[in-house]
Amino acid sequence: MLRGIVAAPGAASGLLGRCFPGLPLLAAPCRGRKSRTDPQAKSKVGRVKLPTPVDVTELLVVKNRYYYHRRVMKALRAEFKHDWVQRCYAQKQGELGMLQKGAAEQEHRELMAFNDAENRRLQERREERHRREEAEAKERRLLGAQKRATQLEEFLKEKEMEVLQLQEAAKDFITPENLDAKIEECLDNPRSYNFAIDREGRVAKRSVLS
């Protein structure tokens, strides 16, 4: 009977075990767990779980370091795997594998030489195109400068003609010196400005001065 009681989990089994030290235990004493319906512990009432604070700068540095570490390890694994595959292939194939490897290396050298020659050819074409574009740009700048000079010369000639026309028209301007002469000229030559014009702007009918 005691054996069955001692085997039951909980506080009773621990108490009986301490009271009867020589009594064998069928199960080790353990602490009972709370069920879903048990209330919250008094020491946990009002406790708010806050996440562990994280330093943003430190987190960024750690992520970058892990990223570069994974990249380096991936490259090393790929290099070691390639070397291991090559050695296994050489061991299996023997002389034929070495010949194939030499042919692959020779083909690689030829392709690299072709690539270098193609790069030099494209570089020469690029430099030639740059020189041609620079010459065309220089010619455009020269033509633009000549056009601006021509336009400036025409503008100066036009302004000079306007000045000459103004100087010619200034001879008929009324000044305090020729005011009396202009008045006498107008009195001697009366002119009627009461007239009608047609659609073309010609004088159709003029009133006769009385």
LUMTI-66026 format. One line per field, with one value per residue: x, y, z of N, C-alpha, C in turn; residue number from 1; chain. Coordinates in Angstrom, 2 decimals. Layout:
<tikols>
n_x: c(X,...)
n_y: c(Y,...)
n_z: c(Z,...)
ca_x: c(X,...)
ca_y: c(Y,...)
ca_z: c(Z,...)
c_x: c(X,...)
c_y: c(Y,...)
c_z: c(Z,...)
k: c(NUM,...)
c: c(A,...)
</tikols>
This chain:
<tikols>
n_x: c(0.83,1.87,3.84,2.44,1.35,3.60,4.52,2.87,2.77,3.69,3.36,2.83,4.18,6.84,6.86,6.28,8.50,10.53,9.78,9.91,12.76,13.93,12.16,11.47,11.17,8.84,8.58,10.25,10.18,8.46,7.79,4.52,2.82,1.23,-2.16,-4.23,-6.39,-5.66,-5.20,-3.33,-0.03,0.66,2.99,3.43,1.48,0.48,2.89,4.80,5.97,8.86,10.65,14.07,16.36,17.83,20.75,20.82,22.89,24.91,23.58,23.35,26.06,26.74,25.04,26.08,28.65,28.09,26.94,29.12,30.78,29.34,29.39,32.15,32.68,31.02,32.27,34.77,34.02,33.01,35.35,37.04,35.47,35.49,38.22,38.49,36.79,38.17,40.55,39.57,38.56,40.89,42.25,40.58,40.45,43.07,45.76,44.27,42.50,44.31,45.18,42.77,42.36,44.60,43.91,41.61,42.71,44.36,42.42,41.16,43.21,43.44,40.89,41.01,43.05,41.77,39.70,41.14,42.21,39.85,38.91,40.92,40.46,37.85,38.40,40.04,38.19,36.39,37.98,38.49,35.89,35.41,37.31,36.30,33.78,34.62,35.87,33.65,32.10,33.79,33.77,31.06,30.95,32.64,31.19,28.92,30.01,30.81,28.30,27.06,28.73,28.19,25.45,25.66,27.08,25.21,23.18,24.45,24.80,22.11,21.27,22.96,21.93,19.41,20.18,21.27,18.95,17.44,19.05,18.78,16.04,15.99,16.56,14.23,13.00,11.30,12.69,13.68,15.11,14.28,11.58,9.91,10.24,9.11,6.48,5.71,6.03,4.01,1.79,1.95,1.58,-1.14,-2.86,-5.23,-6.41,-8.67,-10.02,-11.12,-10.47,-9.96,-10.41,-7.82,-6.24,-5.80,-6.26,-9.52,-11.35,-11.08,-11.56,-12.16,-10.24,-11.53)
n_y: c(-1.21,1.27,1.42,1.91,4.37,5.96,5.94,7.70,10.81,14.15,16.37,14.70,12.31,13.11,13.85,11.39,10.03,11.29,10.69,7.91,6.67,4.26,3.17,1.98,3.88,4.05,5.92,8.94,11.79,14.71,18.05,19.25,20.49,23.51,23.68,24.65,26.00,27.05,29.88,32.99,33.40,35.20,36.67,37.23,38.89,41.67,41.84,42.86,41.70,42.58,43.01,42.06,44.70,45.95,46.93,48.94,49.67,47.84,45.47,45.75,45.67,43.09,41.54,42.17,41.12,38.40,37.93,38.37,36.40,34.04,34.24,33.99,31.44,29.89,30.29,29.13,26.47,25.78,26.01,24.07,21.79,21.74,21.30,18.81,17.22,17.42,16.08,13.54,12.86,12.85,10.74,8.61,8.66,8.88,9.13,10.01,11.78,13.78,14.67,15.69,17.72,19.32,20.06,21.51,23.63,24.74,25.53,27.42,29.35,30.14,31.24,33.35,34.86,35.53,37.05,39.20,40.32,41.07,42.94,44.90,45.66,46.71,48.78,50.42,51.14,52.53,54.66,55.88,56.64,58.48,60.44,61.26,62.25,64.35,65.98,66.62,67.99,70.16,71.36,72.04,73.91,75.88,76.63,77.61,79.79,81.37,81.85,83.31,85.55,86.55,87.15,89.11,91.08,91.72,92.70,94.96,96.45,96.92,98.46,100.61,101.63,102.38,104.43,106.23,106.82,108.04,110.26,111.50,112.00,113.72,116.17,117.44,117.89,119.85,122.54,124.85,126.81,126.73,127.09,129.35,129.50,127.05,127.47,129.58,128.24,126.30,127.98,129.15,126.97,125.53,122.58,120.01,117.68,116.30,113.73,110.86,107.34,104.44,100.81,99.93,101.81,104.19,107.71,108.65,110.77,114.19,116.91,120.29,123.08,126.00)
n_z: c(0.00,0.84,-1.04,-3.38,-2.75,-2.41,-4.97,-6.26,-7.95,-6.85,-3.96,-1.81,-2.25,-2.00,0.68,2.01,1.18,2.56,5.17,5.28,4.80,3.91,2.19,-1.01,-4.07,-6.62,-8.58,-9.45,-7.33,-8.43,-9.45,-9.67,-12.60,-13.68,-14.63,-17.46,-16.48,-14.03,-11.86,-12.42,-11.10,-8.06,-7.95,-10.58,-11.46,-13.31,-14.64,-17.37,-20.36,-21.88,-24.91,-25.49,-25.51,-28.53,-30.15,-32.91,-34.67,-33.94,-34.58,-37.36,-38.11,-37.26,-38.89,-41.44,-41.16,-40.79,-43.28,-45.11,-44.09,-44.69,-47.48,-48.01,-46.92,-48.57,-51.06,-50.52,-49.99,-52.51,-54.04,-52.84,-53.32,-56.12,-56.57,-55.33,-56.93,-59.36,-58.69,-58.07,-60.55,-62.06,-60.87,-61.53,-64.36,-65.19,-67.44,-69.63,-68.44,-67.62,-70.11,-71.13,-69.27,-69.84,-72.46,-71.94,-70.49,-72.45,-74.32,-72.74,-72.48,-75.18,-75.59,-73.76,-74.95,-77.36,-76.27,-75.14,-77.49,-78.79,-76.94,-77.20,-79.87,-79.71,-77.94,-79.50,-81.51,-79.91,-79.01,-81.48,-82.18,-80.13,-80.77,-83.26,-82.47,-80.82,-82.74,-84.35,-82.48,-81.97,-84.50,-84.64,-82.56,-83.64,-85.96,-84.69,-83.33,-85.52,-86.67,-84.64,-84.65,-87.20,-86.92,-84.93,-86.35,-88.38,-86.72,-85.65,-88.01,-88.69,-86.51,-86.92,-89.34,-88.41,-86.70,-88.55,-90.03,-88.05,-87.58,-90.05,-90.04,-87.94,-88.89,-89.59,-87.21,-84.74,-83.19,-80.60,-82.00,-84.72,-84.50,-85.13,-87.93,-88.73,-87.97,-89.65,-92.09,-91.94,-91.89,-94.37,-96.04,-95.84,-94.76,-95.04,-92.81,-92.70,-94.01,-95.92,-96.19,-98.32,-98.52,-99.07,-97.91,-99.21,-99.86,-100.16,-100.23,-99.60,-97.46,-98.41,-97.68,-96.20)
ca_x: c(0.00,2.77,4.57,1.58,1.21,4.87,4.68,2.03,3.53,3.18,4.00,2.67,5.25,8.06,6.75,6.41,9.87,11.36,9.39,10.34,13.93,14.26,11.10,11.84,10.26,8.57,8.71,10.97,9.28,8.56,6.89,3.39,2.70,-0.07,-3.07,-4.66,-7.43,-5.13,-5.02,-1.95,0.68,0.61,4.24,3.45,0.37,0.92,4.20,4.77,7.16,9.47,11.72,15.44,16.77,18.82,21.46,20.63,24.21,25.59,22.87,23.73,27.43,26.74,24.43,27.03,29.74,27.56,26.74,30.42,31.29,28.67,29.91,33.51,32.61,30.44,33.30,35.79,33.47,32.95,36.72,37.49,34.71,36.00,39.54,38.29,36.22,39.24,41.50,38.90,38.48,42.23,42.58,39.79,40.73,44.50,46.41,43.24,42.02,45.32,45.13,41.57,42.59,45.50,43.16,40.72,43.54,44.77,41.24,40.96,44.22,43.07,39.72,41.45,43.77,40.75,39.00,42.02,42.27,38.57,38.88,41.77,39.78,36.74,38.99,40.46,36.98,35.85,38.82,38.24,34.58,35.56,38.01,35.36,32.77,35.25,36.05,32.34,31.70,34.61,33.26,29.79,31.23,33.18,30.08,28.07,30.67,30.71,26.91,26.82,29.45,27.42,24.24,26.04,27.43,23.96,22.49,25.12,24.47,20.72,21.22,23.62,20.96,18.39,20.77,21.34,17.59,17.06,19.79,18.17,14.73,16.15,16.67,12.89,12.47,11.05,13.55,13.44,15.74,13.52,10.15,9.23,10.25,8.15,5.13,5.46,5.88,2.68,0.79,2.01,1.13,-2.18,-3.15,-6.41,-6.28,-10.02,-10.20,-11.54,-9.61,-10.63,-9.93,-6.38,-5.55,-5.60,-7.17,-10.64,-12.00,-10.49,-12.34,-11.49,-10.11,-12.27)
ca_y: c(0.00,2.43,1.49,2.59,5.78,6.65,6.07,8.77,12.06,15.28,16.68,13.58,11.33,13.63,13.80,10.00,9.60,11.79,10.01,6.51,6.70,2.97,2.70,2.23,4.73,3.58,7.08,10.04,12.92,15.82,19.16,19.26,21.64,24.17,23.42,25.85,26.69,27.62,31.34,33.49,33.55,36.56,37.38,37.54,39.79,42.99,41.82,43.11,41.16,43.50,42.35,42.45,45.84,45.62,48.07,48.86,49.71,46.57,44.46,45.89,45.19,41.63,40.97,42.29,40.17,37.07,37.85,38.16,35.09,33.01,34.32,33.43,30.00,29.28,30.27,28.14,25.13,25.54,25.80,22.76,20.76,21.66,20.65,17.39,16.58,17.30,15.04,12.25,12.58,12.51,9.39,7.63,8.65,8.73,9.96,10.65,12.95,14.83,15.24,16.53,18.91,20.17,20.62,22.55,24.79,25.35,26.24,28.62,30.35,30.67,32.11,34.58,35.65,36.10,38.09,40.37,40.95,41.72,44.13,45.92,46.17,47.58,49.99,51.28,51.70,53.50,55.86,56.53,57.30,59.65,61.49,61.79,63.06,65.59,66.83,67.15,68.99,71.35,72.01,72.69,75.12,76.88,77.14,78.42,81.07,82.15,82.30,84.40,86.73,87.09,87.77,90.35,92.07,92.18,93.52,96.26,97.19,97.36,99.58,101.76,102.19,103.08,105.69,107.15,107.27,109.01,111.49,112.15,112.51,114.78,117.49,118.04,118.06,121.24,122.95,126.27,127.70,126.80,127.08,130.40,129.13,125.97,128.03,130.32,127.26,125.71,128.98,129.36,125.76,124.86,121.21,119.48,116.28,115.76,112.97,109.47,106.38,103.23,99.58,99.80,102.87,105.39,108.82,108.63,112.08,115.13,118.16,121.48,124.13,127.22)
ca_z: c(0.00,0.89,-2.30,-4.33,-2.36,-2.69,-6.41,-6.81,-8.04,-6.11,-2.68,-0.86,-2.46,-1.41,2.14,2.43,0.97,3.67,6.42,5.21,3.92,3.33,1.31,-2.42,-4.83,-7.97,-9.49,-8.81,-7.00,-9.37,-9.16,-10.56,-13.48,-13.65,-15.74,-18.18,-15.72,-12.79,-11.94,-12.55,-9.84,-7.52,-8.27,-12.01,-11.78,-13.77,-15.28,-18.81,-21.01,-22.84,-25.67,-25.18,-26.37,-29.57,-30.73,-34.36,-35.33,-33.71,-35.34,-38.77,-38.26,-37.13,-40.09,-42.54,-40.96,-41.10,-44.73,-45.75,-43.66,-45.49,-48.84,-48.05,-46.70,-49.76,-52.10,-50.15,-50.20,-53.96,-54.53,-52.37,-54.03,-57.48,-56.51,-55.01,-58.12,-60.35,-58.28,-58.24,-61.98,-62.53,-60.39,-62.26,-65.78,-65.42,-68.47,-70.45,-67.69,-67.68,-71.46,-71.23,-68.48,-70.61,-73.58,-71.41,-70.16,-73.72,-74.85,-71.91,-72.87,-76.49,-75.41,-73.10,-75.95,-78.24,-75.51,-75.06,-78.82,-79.03,-76.09,-77.81,-81.07,-79.27,-77.36,-80.62,-82.11,-78.97,-79.06,-82.77,-82.09,-79.26,-81.53,-84.26,-81.78,-80.39,-83.92,-84.73,-81.49,-82.20,-85.70,-84.30,-81.77,-84.56,-86.77,-83.83,-83.09,-86.75,-86.83,-83.68,-85.12,-88.33,-86.39,-84.26,-87.37,-88.97,-85.73,-85.58,-89.23,-88.58,-85.56,-87.56,-90.27,-87.63,-86.22,-89.70,-90.33,-87.01,-87.84,-91.22,-89.63,-86.94,-89.55,-89.63,-85.87,-84.32,-82.08,-80.27,-82.96,-85.97,-84.21,-85.90,-89.34,-88.92,-87.88,-90.89,-93.17,-91.82,-92.25,-95.81,-96.73,-95.03,-95.19,-94.39,-92.35,-92.65,-95.25,-95.77,-96.90,-98.76,-97.87,-99.27,-97.17,-100.03,-99.57,-101.09,-100.30,-98.66,-97.31,-98.94,-96.66,-96.52)
c_x: c(0.85,3.52,3.73,1.41,2.46,5.06,3.87,2.84,2.90,3.91,3.92,3.78,6.56,8.04,6.92,7.83,10.79,11.03,9.88,11.54,14.23,13.25,11.46,10.75,10.09,8.72,9.41,10.01,9.51,7.54,5.74,3.31,1.32,-0.89,-3.49,-5.68,-6.92,-4.95,-3.55,-1.32,0.67,1.86,4.31,2.34,0.92,2.26,4.03,6.08,7.66,10.57,13.09,15.87,17.92,19.44,21.41,21.97,24.95,24.93,23.24,25.14,27.49,26.14,25.38,28.17,29.29,27.38,28.06,31.02,30.66,29.16,31.28,33.49,32.02,31.48,34.38,35.27,33.42,34.34,37.25,36.76,35.21,37.36,39.39,37.73,37.30,40.21,40.87,38.83,39.84,42.63,41.82,40.22,42.22,45.02,45.38,42.68,43.00,45.33,43.92,41.72,43.53,44.80,42.22,41.51,44.00,43.62,40.97,41.95,43.87,41.88,40.10,42.22,42.78,39.99,39.84,42.10,40.98,38.43,39.73,41.09,38.63,37.25,39.43,39.25,36.38,36.65,38.61,36.90,34.65,36.26,37.08,34.30,33.37,35.46,34.72,31.87,32.49,34.12,31.93,30.01,31.76,32.07,29.15,28.68,30.60,29.29,26.59,27.53,28.71,26.16,24.55,26.38,26.17,23.18,23.11,24.83,23.05,20.59,21.89,22.68,19.86,18.92,20.85,19.96,17.11,17.78,19.20,16.82,14.86,16.28,15.33,12.28,12.29,11.87,13.26,14.05,14.90,12.01,9.39,9.17,9.24,6.72,4.78,5.26,4.50,1.58,0.78,1.48,0.08,-2.51,-4.31,-6.17,-7.65,-10.29,-10.63,-10.63,-10.43,-10.02,-8.42,-5.60,-5.28,-6.64,-8.27,-11.27,-11.43,-11.37,-11.51,-11.45,-10.84,-11.37)
c_y: c(1.24,2.58,2.22,4.04,6.56,6.84,7.20,10.06,13.14,15.47,15.52,12.57,11.81,13.56,12.39,9.50,10.07,11.08,8.57,6.42,5.37,2.47,2.98,3.03,4.16,4.71,8.19,11.17,14.08,16.87,19.16,20.56,22.23,23.74,24.74,26.65,27.31,29.12,31.73,33.66,35.01,37.36,37.80,38.51,41.16,43.01,41.98,42.61,42.14,42.77,42.87,43.61,45.45,46.91,47.94,48.82,48.39,45.45,44.52,45.37,43.67,40.97,41.04,41.28,38.74,36.89,37.57,36.80,33.97,33.03,33.68,31.92,29.29,29.20,29.23,26.72,24.80,25.26,24.43,21.63,20.60,20.95,19.16,16.63,16.39,16.18,13.64,11.87,12.17,11.10,8.33,7.51,8.48,9.69,10.68,11.89,14.09,15.49,16.15,17.82,19.87,20.81,21.73,23.81,25.51,26.12,27.51,29.72,30.97,31.62,33.42,35.48,36.30,37.23,39.35,41.09,41.69,42.99,45.25,46.52,47.12,48.87,50.95,51.93,52.77,54.80,56.62,57.26,58.56,60.79,62.11,62.68,64.39,66.54,67.43,68.21,70.28,72.10,72.70,73.96,76.23,77.49,78.02,79.77,81.96,82.68,83.43,85.67,87.38,87.79,89.08,91.45,92.62,93.07,94.91,97.09,97.73,98.54,100.82,102.43,102.94,104.41,106.71,107.68,108.29,110.34,112.26,112.76,113.66,116.15,118.20,118.20,119.55,121.51,124.41,127.23,127.84,126.80,128.12,130.04,128.03,126.51,128.78,129.35,126.62,126.69,129.22,128.16,125.05,123.49,120.66,118.01,115.63,115.04,111.55,108.58,105.16,102.01,99.42,100.90,104.11,106.45,108.82,109.99,112.98,116.40,119.33,122.53,125.37,128.43)
c_z: c(0.00,-0.41,-3.35,-4.00,-2.70,-4.18,-6.99,-6.86,-7.18,-4.80,-1.70,-1.01,-1.87,0.10,2.66,2.23,2.07,4.99,6.45,4.27,3.26,2.34,-0.15,-3.14,-6.23,-9.01,-8.75,-8.50,-7.96,-9.00,-10.17,-11.38,-13.39,-14.86,-16.38,-17.39,-14.43,-12.93,-12.04,-11.17,-9.38,-7.88,-9.74,-12.43,-12.18,-14.46,-16.80,-19.41,-22.07,-23.61,-25.28,-26.07,-27.30,-30.08,-32.26,-35.08,-35.18,-34.51,-36.82,-39.02,-38.21,-38.37,-41.28,-42.40,-41.24,-42.60,-45.44,-45.34,-44.48,-46.93,-48.96,-47.88,-47.92,-50.88,-51.79,-50.38,-51.69,-54.52,-54.11,-53.09,-55.46,-57.51,-56.24,-56.22,-59.17,-59.98,-58.43,-59.72,-62.53,-62.09,-61.17,-63.72,-66.11,-66.47,-69.34,-69.76,-67.73,-69.06,-71.63,-70.43,-69.20,-71.79,-73.11,-71.06,-71.43,-74.35,-74.05,-72.27,-74.23,-76.39,-74.73,-74.07,-76.92,-77.55,-75.41,-76.40,-79.13,-78.18,-76.68,-79.05,-80.70,-78.65,-78.45,-81.29,-81.21,-78.99,-80.36,-82.76,-81.22,-80.00,-82.57,-83.61,-81.30,-81.56,-84.37,-83.76,-81.67,-83.43,-85.43,-83.50,-82.66,-85.41,-85.94,-83.54,-84.33,-86.96,-85.88,-84.10,-86.28,-87.86,-85.67,-85.26,-88.04,-88.00,-85.62,-86.83,-89.18,-87.63,-86.15,-88.56,-89.53,-87.12,-87.36,-90.08,-89.30,-87.21,-89.02,-90.85,-88.64,-87.59,-89.59,-88.26,-85.56,-83.08,-81.74,-81.30,-84.25,-85.73,-85.04,-87.37,-89.61,-88.87,-89.15,-92.07,-93.13,-92.22,-93.75,-96.58,-95.87,-95.64,-94.38,-94.04,-92.17,-93.96,-94.89,-96.61,-97.28,-98.04,-97.99,-98.56,-97.99,-99.66,-100.62,-101.28,-99.23,-98.62,-97.80,-97.84,-97.11,-96.36)
k: c(1,2,3,4,5,6,7,8,9,10,11,12,13,14,15,16,17,18,19,20,21,22,23,24,25,26,27,28,29,30,31,32,33,34,35,36,37,38,39,40,41,42,43,44,45,46,47,48,49,50,51,52,53,54,55,56,57,58,59,60,61,62,63,64,65,66,67,68,69,70,71,72,73,74,75,76,77,78,79,80,81,82,83,84,85,86,87,88,89,90,91,92,93,94,95,96,97,98,99,100,101,102,103,104,105,106,107,108,109,110,111,112,113,114,115,116,117,118,119,120,121,122,123,124,125,126,127,128,129,130,131,132,133,134,135,136,137,138,139,140,141,142,143,144,145,146,147,148,149,150,151,152,153,154,155,156,157,158,159,160,161,162,163,164,165,166,167,168,169,170,171,172,173,174,175,176,177,178,179,180,181,182,183,184,185,186,187,188,189,190,191,192,193,194,195,196,197,198,199,200,201,202,203,204,205,206,207,208,209,210)
c: c(A,A,A,A,A,A,A,A,A,A,A,A,A,A,A,A,A,A,A,A,A,A,A,A,A,A,A,A,A,A,A,A,A,A,A,A,A,A,A,A,A,A,A,A,A,A,A,A,A,A,A,A,A,A,A,A,A,A,A,A,A,A,A,A,A,A,A,A,A,A,A,A,A,A,A,A,A,A,A,A,A,A,A,A,A,A,A,A,A,A,A,A,A,A,A,A,A,A,A,A,A,A,A,A,A,A,A,A,A,A,A,A,A,A,A,A,A,A,A,A,A,A,A,A,A,A,A,A,A,A,A,A,A,A,A,A,A,A,A,A,A,A,A,A,A,A,A,A,A,A,A,A,A,A,A,A,A,A,A,A,A,A,A,A,A,A,A,A,A,A,A,A,A,A,A,A,A,A,A,A,A,A,A,A,A,A,A,A,A,A,A,A,A,A,A,A,A,A,A,A,A,A,A,A,A,A,A,A,A,A)
</tikols>
